[in-house]
């Protein structure tokens, strides 16, 4: 498992926003979203619920947090 992806996930979980996490990391929102998607694909579990305005954690995401 990629430690960078886990740290990105932790920041998304804290901020509840891809945009805010991206701003803090100095990367694009798309880069954050892709990192989370790859992490979810790697472990085979959805960690976040995406909407147009916010991010919420799934039960698995809450446990990983």
Buried (B, 14 or more C-beta within 10 A) or exposed (E): EEEEBEEBBEBBBEBEBBBBBBBBBEBEBEBBBBBBBEBBEEEEBBBBEEEEEEBEBBEBBEEBE
